[in-house]
Amino acid sequence: MGEFAAWEVIGVIDTEGDCAEWTFPADPGAVRTARAAVRTQLRGWELDSLADVTALLVSELVTNALRHATGPIGVRLVRPAELDDGLRVEVSDPLPDLPRERAPRPDDESGRGLQLVAISSRSWGTRPGDAGKTVWFELAVPG
């Protein structure tokens, strides 16, 4: 598993082909571990140019999940055929409430995560699931 310890990941669902998927515990260490997993996978896919922005946005979404949900957090990277120049990233948690983009005041210490996702990705959104929700974003592959 490379740069992150196996005990910090509940399960590695798949890291082969055009999809990589992990489940992390609802623990503060999940943010660091998710960043490491994403960076390692993007390096394996030779998408190093997306590593920094993807790790940042995954950090924001996993942090949001930790603040509001109590169960495991899923992270999924997909290189779908219809996005031949893109990458889709999904972060799931068991809380059914969909997040809302806020307009934080300058002195607020939180509330900017979804704004960061919105301005840094070419598209993003949310969808309810059978057990919770998924927040997703897409990034264009440079070149």
N, C-alpha and C positions, 0 to 999 in steps of 0.2 A: 503494500500500500504506500510505499514511498515515504514522503515526508511526515505523515501523520500516523499516530499510534492506533492500532486496531481496536483498542478498548474504547476509543472515543467515537466509534462508528457503530451504530446498532446493526446495520447491514449494508453490504455492498451488493446491490441488486444486479448491476450489470455495468461493465466498463469496456465492453467490446463493441466493435462496429460503430454505427453512427449514433449511439445513445449511451450515456453513462448516468447511473442513478445510484444514490446513496440515501440512507436514513440515519439521521443523527438524533441523539437524545436531546431533550429540552433542558440543556445545560449550557452555561455561558461558554464553555470550551468548544461548543458546536460551531461557533462563528469562525474561530481560528481553523478548526479542522475542515470545515466546509471550504474555506478559502484555499487551503492546501490541496484538497482533493480536486477542486476546480482547476487550479493552476497546473497540477500534475497531469490531469486529463487533457487540457488544452495544449500543453507541451507535447503530449503523445500524439495529438491530432495535428501538430505543427501549426497551431493557431496562437502562438506566443504573443502576437500583436494584440490579441483580445484579452490576454490574461489579466492585466491591471484593471481595466474597466469591469470585466466580468467578476473578478474577485471582489471589487468594491461594491458592486450592486448586489451580489449574493450576500455579502456581509450585512448590507442594509436590510435585505428582506429576511434573512435568518434572525437578525436582531429584532425586527418587528415581530416575527413569529414567537421569539422567546418572551417578549414583553407581554404578549396578549394570549398566548396559548400555553397549554400545559403538557401536551403530548409530543410524540416524535415529529421531527421536521424532515421532510423529503426534499432533496435537491436533485434535479434532473437536467442534463445537458443533451440537446438533440440537434443533430445536423440533418434536418429533413431534406429530401430530394427537391421539394418545391422551393426550398430556400438555399439554392446552390451557392449563393453568396452570403449566407447568413447562419446564425447560431440562435437557437431558442433555448432559453433558460427558464426553468420552472422551480418555484419554491412552494411547498405545500405544508399545511399544518392542520390539525384537527378542529380548529375553531371555525364555525360556519360563517361568522360575520365577515363580510367583505371589507377590506380596508378602504379608507377614503383619503384622497389627497387633501392635505390641510394647507392653510396659509399661516404659517407660524410668524409670530412677531420676532423682531431682530434679537431680542434677549431670550427667547425660548430655547431650551436645550435639546428639544426633540421636535419631530414633526416634519423633517425635511427629506426623509428617506424616499418616499414615493415621488417627490419632486425631482430628486436626483435620478431616479429610475426613468422618469418621464423625459428629462432633458438629455439623458445619456444614451438612450436606446432609440431605435427607429420606430418601434411600437411596443406597447405593453398593455396589460389588462389583467383581469381577474376572472375566475370562474368557480362556481360552487362545485363541490364534489359530493360523492356519497357520504363521505365522512370528513367534512371540513371544506377547505378551499385551496385554490392554487393561484398564486400571483406569478405571471410570466412576463418575460420581455424578450425582444429580438434585437440582435446586434448584426450589423453588416460586417462582413469580412473584408478588410481593406485589400485593395489590389485589383 
